[in-house]
Amino acid sequence: MFLTITTSGSTERPATDLGFLLHKHPDKAQVFSTSHGTAYVFYPEASAERCTAALLLEVDPVALVRRGKGRGRGGAPDSALAQYVNDRPYAASSLFAVALGAVFSSALKGQCTARPELAERALPLRIEVPAVPASGGAALVGRLFEPLGWTVTAEPVPLDERFPEWGESRYVRLVLEGELRLADALRQLYVLLPVLDDSKHYWVAPDEVDKLLRSGEGWLHSHPEQQLITSRYLARRWSLTRQAMERLELARLAEADDAEAEELDNAVDEEADTAEKPVPLAVRRREAILDVLRSSGAARVLDLGCGQGQLVGALLKEAQFTGIVGVDVSMRALNEAARRLGVERMSERQSARVRLLQGSLAYTDKRLKGYDAAVLSEVIEHLDLPRLPALEYAVFGAARPTTVVVTTPNVEYNVRWDTLPAGHVRHADHRFEWTRAEFRSWAERVAARHGYAVEFRPVGPDDPEVGPPTQLALFTAADTTATATPPTPSDTTPSDTTAKEAAA
């Protein structure tokens, strides 16, 4: 199995910087033992103008079978002969992806110790793989790589060049050209090579879901072939595929929720005193949440669906809040939050006050228990209505903080936005937007079920006809010893029909 990565450069930005990114010196040929064979890294060419790194993997198919790893799709044994006579020593497949991840592990993570700035730089790349099994042909190769920004050449390999009438094999010669970060390119190959083969040559365990989501972060949740990629990568194991698809959907929702710079969310009160600097709605919302948390006396606070950490940053500025945890399903958002907050530059005392955790609000999480307050700011409207009961139980039933603050748009106020077409929700990703009566009905039902008292407050100008642009519910635990039962499929909001109509 063989792959080359080529980039071009200049005297100011030499192409040999590729060696820093791969953590492999261009003047050395290196040998690595992998779980499936021996890998070699060397540089056929290395100059300031052009540099090529090559990865060669030698696989012994006989030794592979004898170690119990000669398996096909999903880890199921192949036929007796096929275990010994196959394409594994030659065609880049899941075994090659494993070697890619092992040999270039730092590069896949986007780490470059010697030159950190290089990891963030997009490079002109040409990646060539002489033989790739393509279950679906050259057309599928294009459908997988072109949406990621690559110019794709996928030349079918004939069964036998001496007998063209025999037709084409299931293999292609793959060439990818584009300008991407090296880490992104390697992650895409790590996922898509076994997808093209439509086979995993080792047992697919549940941790493969985590591997897929780590390598697919930033591109898989929006890929037009997401379902096919997920299913094939997980060897068509239905339970794992469903789990991965749910987590990808949550990541997509979280990323949409992070778009706080949307026009309506940062709109200002047109009736405000023009002599003063207008206050965006997003800022008003944070101030309202902070007022509630200060009054509650909370010291340890959860920001559930923290996005890029705006509220976490505001909490850190106040000494009252001694323990702050931001939770989000998107690692990309959490990394951006850490960067914005300057976590790495914080003093030891300050960094001890804050934690950023990856987690889904649709599942119970022991890490979230024992906190004084939790905030769900502009989160619930990004979930499909049938999924709300799971979030309700995870937050109000399992985590059970003393205070819970929930904010969500008031759909009645939408008529006051001149830029919002009639019948449209404020954000393309909102699954619903509730009226004041619908929000009150939902909040009162949740409070009654889980032993909380609830009160409602406006956020922004409170229009006498249509109410405020944002509505806030403050839940306070009325009985700290109360227990809750997990939701059943019949647990839906009393206003489901109206909410769905509002979202249509």
Secondary structure as the mmCIF struct_conf table of DSSP 4:
data_model
#
loop_
_struct_conf.conf_type_id
_struct_conf.id
_struct_conf.beg_label_comp_id
_struct_conf.beg_label_asym_id
_struct_conf.beg_label_seq_id
_struct_conf.end_label_comp_id
_struct_conf.end_label_asym_id
_struct_conf.end_label_seq_id
STRN STRN1 PHE A 2 SER A 8
BEND BEND1 THR A 11 ARG A 13
HELX_RH_3T_P HELX_RH_3T_P1 ALA A 15 ASP A 17
HELX_RH_AL_P HELX_RH_AL_P1 LEU A 18 LEU A 22
TURN_TY1_P TURN_TY1_P1 HIS A 23 HIS A 23
TURN_TY1_P TURN_TY1_P2 PRO A 26 ASP A 27
STRN STRN2 GLN A 30 THR A 34
TURN_TY1_P TURN_TY1_P3 SER A 35 HIS A 36
STRN STRN3 GLY A 37 ALA A 46
BEND BEND2 ALA A 48 GLU A 49
STRN STRN4 ARG A 50 VAL A 59
HELX_RH_AL_P HELX_RH_AL_P2 PRO A 61 ARG A 66
TURN_TY1_P TURN_TY1_P4 ARG A 67 GLY A 68
STRN STRN5 ARG A 71 ARG A 71
HELX_RH_3T_P HELX_RH_3T_P2 ARG A 73 GLY A 75
STRN STRN6 PRO A 77 PRO A 77
TURN_TY1_P TURN_TY1_P5 ALA A 80 TYR A 84
BEND BEND3 VAL A 85 ASP A 87
TURN_TY1_P TURN_TY1_P6 ARG A 88 TYR A 90
BEND BEND4 ALA A 91 ALA A 91
BEND BEND5 SER A 93 SER A 93
HELX_RH_AL_P HELX_RH_AL_P3 SER A 94 VAL A 103
TURN_TY1_P TURN_TY1_P7 PHE A 104 PHE A 104
HELX_RH_AL_P HELX_RH_AL_P4 SER A 105 LEU A 108
TURN_TY1_P TURN_TY1_P8 LYS A 109 GLY A 110
BEND BEND6 THR A 113 ALA A 114
HELX_RH_3T_P HELX_RH_3T_P3 PRO A 116 GLU A 120
BEND BEND7 ARG A 121 ARG A 121
STRN STRN7 LEU A 123 PRO A 133
TURN_TY1_P TURN_TY1_P9 SER A 135 GLY A 136
HELX_RH_AL_P HELX_RH_AL_P5 GLY A 137 PHE A 145
HELX_RH_3T_P HELX_RH_3T_P4 GLU A 146 LEU A 148
TURN_TY1_P TURN_TY1_P10 GLY A 149 GLY A 149
STRN STRN8 THR A 151 PRO A 158
BEND BEND8 LEU A 159 LEU A 159
TURN_TY1_P TURN_TY1_P11 GLU A 161 ARG A 162
HELX_RH_3T_P HELX_RH_3T_P5 PRO A 164 TRP A 166
STRN STRN9 GLU A 168 LEU A 180
HELX_RH_AL_P HELX_RH_AL_P6 LEU A 182 ASP A 197
TURN_TY1_P TURN_TY1_P12 ASP A 198 ASP A 198
BEND BEND9 HIS A 201 TYR A 202
TURN_TY1_P TURN_TY1_P13 PRO A 206 PRO A 206
HELX_RH_AL_P HELX_RH_AL_P7 ASP A 207 SER A 215
TURN_TY1_P TURN_TY1_P14 GLY A 216 TRP A 219
HELX_RH_3T_P HELX_RH_3T_P6 LEU A 220 SER A 222
TURN_TY1_P TURN_TY1_P15 PRO A 224 GLU A 225
HELX_RH_AL_P HELX_RH_AL_P8 GLN A 226 TYR A 233
TURN_TY1_P TURN_TY1_P16 LEU A 234 ARG A 236
HELX_RH_AL_P HELX_RH_AL_P9 TRP A 238 ASP A 257
TURN_TY1_P TURN_TY1_P17 ASP A 258 ASP A 258
TURN_TY1_P TURN_TY1_P18 GLU A 260 ALA A 261
TURN_TY1_P TURN_TY1_P19 GLU A 263 ASN A 266
TURN_TY1_P TURN_TY1_P20 GLU A 270 GLU A 271
BEND BEND10 ALA A 272 ALA A 272
TURN_TY1_P TURN_TY1_P21 THR A 274 ALA A 275
BEND BEND11 GLU A 276 GLU A 276
HELX_LH_PP_P HELX_LH_PP_P1 LYS A 277 PRO A 278
HELX_RH_AL_P HELX_RH_AL_P10 LEU A 281 SER A 296
TURN_TY1_P TURN_TY1_P22 GLY A 297 GLY A 297
STRN STRN10 ARG A 300 LEU A 304
TURN_TY1_P TURN_TY1_P23 GLY A 305 GLY A 305
TURN_TY1_P TURN_TY1_P24 GLY A 307 GLN A 308
BEND BEND12 GLY A 309 GLY A 309
HELX_RH_AL_P HELX_RH_AL_P11 GLN A 310 LEU A 316
TURN_TY1_P TURN_TY1_P25 LYS A 317 LYS A 317
BEND BEND13 GLU A 318 GLU A 318
TURN_TY1_P TURN_TY1_P26 ALA A 319 GLN A 320
STRN STRN11 GLY A 323 ASP A 328
BEND BEND14 VAL A 329 VAL A 329
HELX_RH_AL_P HELX_RH_AL_P12 MET A 331 LEU A 341
TURN_TY1_P TURN_TY1_P27 GLY A 342 GLY A 342
HELX_RH_3T_P HELX_RH_3T_P7 VAL A 343 ARG A 345
BEND BEND15 MET A 346 MET A 346
HELX_RH_AL_P HELX_RH_AL_P13 GLU A 348 SER A 351
TURN_TY1_P TURN_TY1_P28 ALA A 352 ARG A 353
STRN STRN12 VAL A 354 GLN A 358
TURN_TY1_P TURN_TY1_P29 LEU A 361 ALA A 362
BEND BEND16 TYR A 363 TYR A 363
HELX_RH_3T_P HELX_RH_3T_P8 LYS A 366 LEU A 368
TURN_TY1_P TURN_TY1_P30 LYS A 369 GLY A 370
BEND BEND17 ASP A 372 ASP A 372
STRN STRN13 ALA A 373 SER A 377
BEND BEND18 GLU A 378 GLU A 378
HELX_RH_3T_P HELX_RH_3T_P9 ILE A 380 HIS A 382
BEND BEND19 LEU A 383 LEU A 383
HELX_RH_3T_P HELX_RH_3T_P10 LEU A 385 ARG A 387
HELX_RH_AL_P HELX_RH_AL_P14 LEU A 388 GLU A 392
HELX_RH_PI_P HELX_RH_PI_P1 TYR A 393 ALA A 399
BEND BEND20 THR A 402 THR A 402
STRN STRN14 THR A 403 PRO A 409
STRN STRN15 ASN A 410 ASN A 410
HELX_RH_3T_P HELX_RH_3T_P11 VAL A 411 ARG A 416
TURN_TY1_P TURN_TY1_P31 ASP A 418 THR A 419
BEND BEND21 LEU A 420 LEU A 420
TURN_TY1_P TURN_TY1_P32 ALA A 422 GLY A 423
BEND BEND22 ARG A 426 HIS A 427
TURN_TY1_P TURN_TY1_P33 ALA A 428 ASP A 429
BEND BEND23 ARG A 431 ARG A 431
STRN STRN16 TRP A 434 TRP A 434
HELX_RH_AL_P HELX_RH_AL_P15 ARG A 436 HIS A 450
TURN_TY1_P TURN_TY1_P34 GLY A 451 GLY A 451
STRN STRN17 TYR A 452 VAL A 459
BEND BEND24 GLY A 460 GLY A 460
STRN STRN18 ASP A 463 ASP A 463
TURN_TY1_P TURN_TY1_P35 PRO A 464 VAL A 466
STRN STRN19 GLY A 467 GLY A 467
BEND BEND25 PRO A 469 PRO A 469
STRN STRN20 THR A 470 ALA A 477
BEND BEND26 ALA A 478 ALA A 478
TURN_TY1_P TURN_TY1_P36 THR A 480 THR A 481
HELX_LH_PP_P HELX_LH_PP_P2 THR A 485 PRO A 487
TURN_TY1_P TURN_TY1_P37 PRO A 489 SER A 490
TURN_TY1_P TURN_TY1_P38 PRO A 494 SER A 495
HELX_RH_AL_P HELX_RH_AL_P16 ASP A 496 ALA A 503
#
